[in-house]
Amino acid sequence: MRDELDRDLLRRFAQASEPLPDTQFHANVMREISRMSSPWRDLPQFIASSVGAAGSGFAIGLRALARLRLGVAGIVALLLGALALLNA
């Protein structure tokens, strides 16, 4: 085993002592913080999930009515009754 320093090890030490790209890092962090602090950034996701939840609930309700085997007239009567209760 030799006491000489390895050339690759010396090069790595030299690269480690180079200054860090702190201005670019700081700019990236500040850009992300300003993007995250926007009050409207979650609005599209909120609208999409709300529409999806409402559609899912409507489909589940229709499927439950279909399982009752009331026929089309019975389903229409139940829906009209529900609408009358909502408007009261």
PEVEN-V621296 format. One line per field, one symbol per residue. ss: DSSP state (a for helix, b for strand, c for the rest). psi: psi as a letter, one per 40 degrees, with the letter a starting at -180 (. if undefined). burial: + if it has 24 or more other ideal C-beta (glycine too) atoms within 12 Angstrom, else -. Layout:
ss: ???
psi: ???
burial: ???
//
This chain:
ss: ccccccaaaaaaaaaacccccaaaaaaaaaaaaaaaccccccaaaaaaaaaaaaaaaaaaaaaaaaacccaaaaaaaaaaaaaaaaac
psi: hieiiiddddddddddeiiigdddddddddddddddeheededddddddddddddddddddddddddefeiddddddddddddddde.
burial: ----------------------------------------------------------------------------------------
//
